Structures are given as structure tokens and as C-alpha cells.
Amino acid sequence: MKRILLYHPFGNQNVRGVLSALSTHNKLHSFHTTIAVFPHTFLYKILPLVGLKKFLRREYDENIKSRTYCYPWKELLRLSKISQKLHINITSGNINIQLNKKISNFIISKNEEINKVEKEREEIEKTIKKYRDRIEVLNADKENATKNLAETNEELAKISTVLKEKNKVREENLLKIKSKVEDIDNIEEIKIIEEPKTMDLVQEIKEEVENEVNNYSENIFDTVMDESKEIIENKEINEEVKENSKEINSEINNINEVFNEKSEELVFWTPKGKTYHAKSSCRTLARSKVINSGTVYESGKDFKCEHCK
């Protein structure tokens, strides 16, 4: 928000009207003059008592007191009899020249402060952009990790289903083989005296069945071992994906905390003060009864207290 710096060496009714309008619309940055007197102050009360009642003509509205800067020494010499005794010729032109120099120095100092603030703001914006880019990368990594985790879980579910089906088939085959072996054992109990060929045939059938059982058991064992290894490997991948997802979430939370700290800075100010303060314990606030807090923008102050740096 743009504001106006107004200066006048002596002030008059027109200047007071302009100041009142600027102050009412919150457009006044600062007012610079030689001498300014405000109601309800000690100086205002004592001036008539010491014969300086004419200075009351330099009275201004108390609302602009916090934004008024005075440079009184040459003007006091000009209005007093001291300059005449010392033969010092001080004219209104001299006063104007002095005031112009003071305001020039004031503007230069404020420009330096503004440049410093702008530089800090640019650095903060760069940092915020850096954090935002990092968050985008982490979110992309998180999405990929979640997708991989879902795919791994689907594959594990498929492997589990296949294993259950194979176990079921294996049990059915074992029952069939067991039934065949029982039949062979029953045949073995029959006493065959006159038919040795039948005995040989029975023995061959028994050996064939035993070999089939052994081969089938070995194949089932190898299959189960291979599938178990695959499940273990998939579980390890699943655990690794979960761990990476936790680390990504933790880093995102840390970045969000830093981002929030950079985005808003709590400051303190008084309604009629010229500056905002970084600390509520600032010694310049010791006598203030009303202390507001909020962001720099909410304070409406352009400059930071030099004691808080």
C-alpha cells in the first residue's frame, strides 16, 4: 500500500487539513516539520507559563503524533533573541534547506531498509519454492510407493490362492496313493502257493506305487520350497516399501512445519507506534498499556524496531 511523506517547515491551516485527510484514510507515511506541539502533552501545558505561547500555533492533531518528525534547533534560534545577540542570520530559506537535507537522508535510510526487506522477502520466496518442489517430488515418490505396494499385495494374494489349490490337489493325490498302498497290503496277505507269477506281479505293482509316491513327494517338496522363497522375497519387498513410505511421510511433515514457520512471522505493535517489534519483551514496549500482535501486514507498520534486531 502506497503512502505519502509530507513536509512543511512551519505548517499552516492547509497543511493541517491535508494531514487530517491523509491520516483518516491511512495514507500518511510521515510528516516532517521544524516544530510540532500536540495537545495533552507536558510541552503543550508548560509553553504558556514560560512566555512561549506563540509556539502553540504549531499545534497538530494528536492522531499523527507517532508519525511526526521534528527538526527544531535552527527554528528555535530563528525565533529567539539569542540569534540576534550572536549576530546569527537564520532565514526561512536556511530552514528550508536544512529540512530538505534531513528529509533526503531520511528517504535514503528508509530505502536501504526497504531494499533489505525486499532482499529478505526474495530469499524467503526462494526457500518456499525449494520446499514446494521437494514436496512435489516426495508426493510423486509416495504415489509410486503406494502403487508398488498395492501391486505386491495383489501378487501375494494370487500366490496364496495358487498354493491353497496345489495343497488341495496334493492331499487328494496322497489319499489316492494311500488307498492303492492299502489295496496292495491286502493282496500281500493272501497266501499264494501255486502261483509265483502273481506274487511277482504284486511286488512289481508295489514297487511302482512306492516309486510314484517318492517322486511325487520330492516334486511337491521342491515346488513348496520355491514358492515359499518367492513369498519371503515379496514380503521383504513389501516391508521395504512400507518403510520408505513412512520416511517420505515424515519428511513431508517436517517440510510443512518449516514452510509454515517461514510463511507467517508474529510481531507486536502499539496503536500509535511508528514501528513493529519482533519481541513482546522489547524495552520500548515496557510502558505501553495496549500491545497488539499479528503479522507484519496486519500491523500496518513499515519499519522494524531497531532495538529488536
Phi, psi and omega in degrees: 000127182279138178230163188251133172265120183244136176220148177201131187293328187238331179079150176203187185295323178297317179298319179296321178295317179295317179299318180298316180294316180296319180294319181298321181265012177055041179250359183271121175278306179195157179238131184239130180206181180275305182228133177222134179239138182238143180298159176064025175246162181298319180297321180297323182282328188271338183303314179296332184285337182252018176078022180243040183296334182297338179289345179292345176291346178267027182283139179228163180297138183293341181295337182259008184302317184290344182248018182255134178240128183246145176229080198270344198295313180293323179293322177295320177295321181296322183276343182268172179274353182296319182295325178292319179294325181270002181056043177259121182264103179246118181254171177296331176296319176300319180297317179299317180298314180299317182295321178298319178295317180298316181291323177300314178296322179298314181295320179298315180296320180291325176297321177296319178295318180297317178298321179295316179296319179297321179295317178297320180296320178296319179296319180295319179296321177297317180297317180297318179297320179299316179294321179296318178298319180296320180296320179298318179296316180295322178295321177296317177298322180295318179297317178296318180295319179296319179296315179298322179296318180295318179296320179296318179297321178297317180295320177298320179296319179297315180298319180297319179296316179298318179298319180297318179295318180293322178297321180296315179296320180298317180296320178297317179295321179296322178296319178296316180296319179298321179296320178296318180297320178296321178297319180295319178299323178293321179295324182296333183284343180287131180278115180245117184256317189259004183231077180294334179294324179296321179296318179297319179297319179297317181296321179295317179299319181296315180296320180298317180295318180297319178297320179298318179297314181297314180297318181295320180297318179296317180295318179298319181297314179297318181297314180297320180296314180298315182291327177295318178299318180297320179296318181297317179297318179295324177295320178296319177298318180300316180295321180295318178297317178299318181296317178297323179295320178297316180297320180296315179299320180295318180293323178297317179298319180296318181294320179298322179296314179296319180301316180294323178294323181286330187288323184231127177245124181280127178232170184229148179202164174251155184304324184252009181283158181272337187230168171255159187238140179281340182230138177287345180269009179303137185295337180285348178263004187300323183263002182279131179275327181245118179234118178265160178221155180161202179277168179299321181295318181293333181291331183074009180261141183267341189232149181266144179300131183288341179280344181269356184287000000 
